[in-house]
Amino acid sequence: MNHEPAPDAPDLSATAAPRRRRAATIRDVAQAAGVSTATVSKFLNGGQRFTREVEERVAQAVRDLGYSSNPMARGMITGRTGNVGIVVLDVRNPHFTSLIRGASRPAAEAGLNLLFADIAEGLAPELPTLQALSRRVDGLIVSARLSDEALAWLGTSDMPVVYYGGPPAQQDCSSVGIDNRAAAAMLGRHLRELGHRRLRYVGFSGARWSQERWLGLQQAFEGSGAELHRHDVAEASADEGERIASEMLLGADAPDAVVAYNDLIALGLLGQAPALGLSVPRDVSITGFDNIVYGRYTSPALTTVDSGSEQTGERAMRRLIARIGGDPAARSGHELIASRVIVRGSTLGRPAVSRGEGRTR
């Protein structure tokens, strides 16, 4: 006897969920290629080369089966995590976010995950942060101005490391960065050509290349008869620039130009100047370092030194990838990044009378 389904009965055979296909395993690839699982593993991880015919069979089996290796299993075989790390000094500073951006591109090209840690200019514990991150990555990009304790630990570890900003005190290391003394000398020559003769440098002794920038400024003004004075701040931030603005910009010996250790300090000074009754650059020129993006949008826009933040991150990551891969050429040496002065509205030539007879308002 035939039983017809009711006209409005659903066709369950058409809507039933298809059976999920089992993911291919390394054993499936080995069986399809007619080789051992050890051969497949070594081929996939680059641990050994085989005859062209064997490699083609394995590669074809991988494609046919849609095999995708498990990252954790691959790590157990290769001893690598597939992660790389970068330690920044202050993630609030756009200089360091540009550094991360530059490093992210070559990491992505190499199929690596980029992890980062922020030590907040020493407020976070540096050594524990480094040690925790090192357990999750195959190599690190770090600042050359970490604490002596952190640098010493890195120097004795087996972790591939590339330093940014300049080479640390230890020998046989790989680093990327600008020539801070030469960069400051370029900025100093710009100010000298504008007729500035009373300068103040707002440094940050927490960074050893602050001293190099001071020396570069002194070099630029040799023989000019200029008066250069150095001051120091506890933090390389815009808040500190605001805090010291009246001390830096007012008084009988007020400067006609201020050079700040970085753009954040310079922006703090620039923002506070109008509240002190000063016009920038008519009364005083203000400059910084790093060429962070915000400096373009201030009024006036900030004259600064482009320190190649993004390029530094990119070159440091390429060096790190080469070190992880065992390239002996990447083990040591400093790669110099070009710097340049970006002239904007916060600097202005001084009239000859202001060089020796006080400032005009």
C-alpha positions as CSV (number, residue, x, y, z in Angstrom):
1,M,0.0,0.0,0.0
2,N,1.5,3.4,-1.0
3,H,1.4,6.3,1.5
4,E,1.8,9.8,0.0
5,P,3.0,12.6,2.3
6,A,0.5,15.3,3.1
7,P,0.8,18.2,0.6
8,D,1.9,20.6,3.2
9,A,4.4,18.3,5.0
10,P,8.0,19.6,5.0
11,D,10.6,17.8,3.0
12,L,13.0,16.9,5.8
13,S,15.5,15.4,3.4
14,A,16.0,18.9,1.8
15,T,16.5,20.8,5.0
16,A,18.5,18.3,7.1
17,A,22.0,19.7,8.0
18,P,24.8,18.1,6.0
19,R,27.2,16.0,7.9
20,R,30.3,18.0,8.9
21,R,33.4,16.8,7.1
22,R,36.1,15.7,9.4
23,A,39.2,17.9,9.2
24,A,42.1,16.3,7.5
25,T,45.0,15.2,9.7
26,I,48.7,14.9,9.0
27,R,48.1,11.1,8.9
28,D,45.6,11.6,6.1
29,V,48.1,13.7,4.1
30,A,50.8,11.1,4.6
31,Q,48.5,8.3,3.4
32,A,47.4,10.3,0.3
33,A,51.0,11.1,-0.6
34,G,52.3,7.6,0.1
35,V,54.9,8.9,2.7
36,S,55.4,8.8,6.4
37,T,53.9,11.3,8.8
38,A,57.5,12.3,9.7
39,T,58.1,13.2,6.1
40,V,55.0,15.4,5.9
41,S,55.9,17.1,9.2
42,K,59.4,17.9,8.1
43,F,58.3,19.1,4.7
44,L,55.6,21.4,6.1
45,N,57.9,23.0,8.7
46,G,60.9,23.3,6.4
47,G,63.0,21.1,8.5
48,Q,64.2,19.0,5.6
49,R,64.2,18.9,1.8
50,F,63.1,15.9,-0.2
51,T,63.1,14.9,-3.8
52,R,61.0,17.0,-6.1
53,E,58.7,14.1,-6.8
54,V,58.0,13.6,-3.0
55,E,57.5,17.3,-2.3
56,E,55.1,17.6,-5.2
57,R,53.1,14.6,-3.9
58,V,52.9,16.0,-0.4
59,A,52.0,19.5,-1.6
60,Q,49.2,18.1,-3.8
61,A,47.8,16.0,-1.0
62,V,47.7,19.1,1.3
63,R,45.8,21.0,-1.4
64,D,43.4,18.1,-2.2
65,L,42.6,17.5,1.5
66,G,42.5,21.2,2.5
67,Y,44.9,20.4,5.3
68,S,45.7,23.2,7.7
69,S,48.3,22.6,10.4
70,N,47.4,23.2,14.0
71,P,49.5,26.2,15.4
72,M,49.9,24.5,18.8
73,A,51.0,21.3,17.2
74,R,53.3,23.2,14.8
75,G,54.8,24.9,17.8
76,M,55.5,21.6,19.5
77,I,57.4,20.5,16.4
78,T,59.3,23.7,15.6
79,G,59.7,25.1,19.1
80,R,58.3,28.4,17.9
81,T,55.1,30.2,18.9
82,G,54.4,32.1,15.7
83,N,54.4,35.3,17.8
84,V,56.7,38.3,18.0
85,G,56.7,41.0,20.6
86,I,57.4,44.7,20.9
87,V,57.8,46.7,24.1
88,V,56.9,50.4,24.0
89,L,57.7,53.0,26.6
90,D,54.4,54.8,26.5
91,V,51.5,53.7,24.3
92,R,49.9,57.2,24.8
93,N,52.7,58.7,22.8
94,P,51.9,58.6,19.0
95,H,55.6,58.1,18.3
96,F,55.3,54.6,19.8
97,T,52.0,53.8,18.2
98,S,53.7,54.6,14.8
99,L,56.5,52.3,15.8
100,I,54.0,49.5,16.3
101,R,52.3,50.3,13.0
102,G,55.5,50.0,11.2
103,A,56.4,46.7,12.8
104,S,53.0,45.2,12.1
105,R,53.3,45.1,8.3
106,P,56.4,42.8,8.0
107,A,55.1,40.7,10.9
108,A,51.8,40.1,9.0
109,E,53.7,39.4,5.7
110,A,55.6,36.7,7.6
111,G,52.4,35.2,9.1
112,L,53.4,36.2,12.6
113,N,51.2,37.6,15.4
114,L,52.4,40.8,16.9
115,L,52.0,41.2,20.7
116,F,53.0,44.4,22.5
117,A,53.5,45.5,26.1
118,D,53.6,49.0,27.5
119,I,55.9,49.8,30.4
120,A,54.5,53.4,30.8
121,E,57.9,55.1,31.0
122,G,59.1,52.9,33.8
123,L,55.9,53.0,35.9
124,A,55.2,49.4,35.0
125,P,57.8,46.8,36.2
126,E,60.1,46.4,33.3
127,L,61.8,43.1,34.0
128,P,58.7,41.1,34.9
129,T,56.9,42.5,31.9
130,L,59.8,41.4,29.6
131,Q,60.0,38.0,31.1
132,A,56.2,37.4,30.9
133,L,56.1,38.5,27.2
134,S,59.2,36.5,26.3
135,R,57.5,33.3,27.2
136,R,54.9,33.9,24.5
137,V,57.0,35.1,21.6
138,D,59.9,34.0,19.4
139,G,61.7,37.3,19.5
140,L,61.4,40.9,20.9
141,I,61.8,44.5,19.7
142,V,62.6,46.7,22.7
143,S,63.9,50.2,23.5
144,A,67.6,50.7,24.0
145,R,66.8,52.8,27.0
146,L,65.3,50.2,29.2
147,S,66.6,49.8,32.8
148,D,70.1,48.4,33.3
149,E,68.5,45.4,35.0
150,A,66.2,44.7,32.0
151,L,69.0,45.2,29.4
152,A,71.3,42.8,31.4
153,W,68.7,40.1,31.4
154,L,68.1,40.4,27.7
155,G,71.9,40.3,27.1
156,T,72.1,36.9,28.8
157,S,68.9,35.4,27.4
158,D,68.7,33.3,24.3
159,M,65.8,35.4,23.0
160,P,66.4,37.1,19.6
161,V,66.2,40.8,20.3
162,V,66.4,44.0,18.2
163,Y,66.7,47.4,19.9
164,Y,65.1,50.6,18.6
165,G,66.3,54.1,19.3
166,G,70.0,53.2,19.2
167,P,72.4,50.5,20.3
168,P,72.5,49.8,24.1
169,A,75.7,49.8,26.0
170,Q,76.2,46.0,25.5
171,Q,78.1,44.8,22.5
172,D,77.1,42.4,19.8
173,C,73.5,43.5,19.4
174,S,71.2,44.5,16.6
175,S,69.6,47.9,16.6
176,V,67.8,50.5,14.5
177,G,67.4,54.3,15.0
178,I,68.4,57.8,14.1
179,D,71.6,59.7,14.8
180,N,70.2,61.9,17.6
181,R,73.2,64.2,17.8
182,A,73.2,64.8,14.0
183,A,69.4,65.3,14.0
184,A,69.6,67.9,16.8
185,A,72.5,69.7,15.0
186,M,70.2,70.0,11.9
187,L,67.4,71.5,14.0
188,G,69.9,73.8,15.7
189,R,71.3,75.0,12.3
190,H,67.7,75.8,11.2
191,L,67.2,78.0,14.3
192,R,70.6,79.6,14.0
193,E,69.8,80.6,10.4
194,L,66.6,82.2,11.6
195,G,68.7,84.4,13.9
196,H,67.9,82.8,17.3
197,R,70.5,83.4,19.9
198,R,68.8,82.7,23.2
199,L,67.9,79.1,23.4
200,R,66.6,76.7,26.0
201,Y,66.6,73.0,25.7
202,V,64.0,71.0,27.7
203,G,65.5,67.6,28.1
204,F,64.5,64.3,29.6
205,S,67.3,62.7,31.5
206,G,65.3,59.4,31.6
207,A,66.5,59.0,28.0
208,R,70.2,58.8,27.3
209,W,69.8,60.2,23.8
210,S,68.5,63.4,25.4
211,Q,72.1,64.1,26.1
212,E,73.0,63.4,22.5
213,R,70.4,66.0,21.4
214,W,71.8,68.6,23.7
215,L,75.3,68.0,22.3
216,G,74.0,68.4,18.8
217,L,72.4,71.7,19.6
218,Q,75.6,73.0,21.2
219,Q,77.5,71.9,18.1
220,A,75.1,73.8,15.8
221,F,75.6,77.1,17.7
222,E,79.4,76.9,18.1
223,G,81.0,80.3,17.4
224,S,77.6,82.1,17.2
225,G,77.8,83.8,20.6
226,A,74.4,82.2,21.4
227,E,73.3,81.6,25.0
228,L,72.1,78.0,25.5
229,H,70.6,76.7,28.7
230,R,69.4,73.2,29.5
231,H,66.5,72.2,31.7
232,D,65.1,68.8,32.6
233,V,61.7,67.3,33.1
234,A,60.6,64.3,35.1
235,E,58.3,63.0,32.3
236,A,58.3,63.3,28.5
237,S,54.7,64.4,28.4
238,A,52.5,67.3,27.3
239,D,51.5,67.8,31.0
240,E,55.1,68.5,31.8
241,G,55.4,70.9,29.0
242,E,52.4,72.8,30.4
243,R,53.7,72.7,33.9
244,I,57.1,74.3,33.1
245,A,55.8,76.7,30.5
246,S,55.9,79.9,32.7
247,E,59.4,78.9,34.0
248,M,60.7,78.3,30.4
249,L,59.0,81.2,28.5
250,L,58.9,84.1,31.0
251,G,61.5,86.2,32.8
252,A,64.2,88.7,32.1
253,D,66.3,86.1,30.3
254,A,63.4,84.6,28.4
255,P,64.5,82.7,25.3
256,D,63.7,83.5,21.7
257,A,63.6,79.7,20.9
258,V,62.8,76.5,22.8
259,V,63.8,73.0,21.7
260,A,61.9,70.2,23.5
261,Y,63.1,66.7,23.9
262,N,59.9,65.4,22.1
263,D,56.8,66.8,20.5
264,L,54.6,66.1,23.5
265,I,56.6,68.5,25.7
266,A,56.6,71.0,22.8
267,L,52.9,70.8,22.4
268,G,52.4,71.4,26.1
269,L,54.5,74.5,25.8
270,L,52.8,75.6,22.7
271,G,49.3,75.2,24.2
272,Q,50.2,77.2,27.3
273,A,52.0,80.1,25.6
274,P,48.8,82.1,24.8
275,A,47.7,81.9,28.5
276,L,51.0,83.6,29.3
277,G,50.4,86.4,26.9
278,L,52.9,85.1,24.3
279,S,52.5,84.6,20.6
280,V,54.2,81.7,18.9
281,P,56.3,82.2,16.8
282,R,56.4,86.0,17.0
283,D,57.6,86.1,20.6
284,V,59.2,82.7,20.8
285,S,59.8,79.7,18.4
286,I,59.0,76.3,19.7
287,T,60.3,73.0,18.3
288,G,60.3,69.3,19.1
289,F,61.3,65.8,18.0
290,D,59.4,62.8,16.5
291,N,57.0,64.4,14.0
292,I,53.9,63.0,15.7
293,V,50.7,63.5,13.7
294,Y,49.1,65.9,16.2
295,G,51.9,68.5,15.5
296,R,50.4,69.1,12.1
297,Y,47.1,70.3,13.5
298,T,48.1,72.7,16.2
299,S,48.0,76.5,15.6
300,P,50.7,77.2,14.6
301,A,51.7,73.8,13.3
302,L,54.8,72.4,15.1
303,T,58.3,72.5,13.6
304,T,59.9,69.2,14.5
305,V,62.5,66.5,13.6
306,D,61.0,63.5,11.8
307,S,62.7,60.6,13.6
308,G,61.3,57.9,11.2
309,S,59.1,56.3,13.9
310,E,57.2,54.0,11.5
311,Q,60.2,53.2,9.4
312,T,62.1,52.3,12.6
313,G,59.4,49.8,13.5
314,E,59.4,48.3,10.1
315,R,63.2,47.9,9.8
316,A,63.4,46.5,13.4
317,M,60.8,43.9,12.6
318,R,62.5,42.8,9.4
319,R,65.8,42.5,11.3
320,L,64.0,40.5,14.0
321,I,62.4,38.1,11.5
322,A,65.9,37.5,10.0
323,R,67.4,36.9,13.4
324,I,64.6,34.4,14.3
325,G,65.3,32.7,11.0
326,G,69.0,32.3,11.9
327,D,70.4,34.9,9.5
328,P,73.9,35.6,10.9
329,A,74.1,39.0,9.2
330,A,71.2,40.2,11.3
331,R,72.8,39.3,14.7
332,S,74.6,42.6,15.2
333,G,75.1,46.1,13.9
334,H,73.2,49.3,13.9
335,E,70.9,50.4,11.0
336,L,70.7,54.1,10.7
337,I,67.4,55.7,9.9
338,A,67.5,59.1,8.1
339,S,66.0,62.1,10.0
340,R,65.0,65.5,8.7
341,V,63.7,68.8,10.0
342,I,60.0,69.5,9.2
343,V,59.7,73.3,9.1
344,R,56.2,74.5,10.0
345,G,54.7,77.6,11.5
346,S,56.0,77.4,15.1
347,T,59.4,78.9,14.1
348,L,60.1,82.3,12.7
349,G,63.2,84.5,11.9
350,R,64.2,87.0,14.5
351,P,64.7,90.6,13.6
352,A,68.3,91.7,14.1
353,V,67.4,94.0,16.9
354,S,66.0,91.2,19.0
355,R,69.2,89.3,19.0
356,G,71.0,91.7,21.4
357,E,68.3,94.0,22.7
358,G,65.6,91.8,24.1
359,R,62.5,90.5,22.6
360,T,59.8,92.4,20.8
361,R,56.1,91.9,21.6
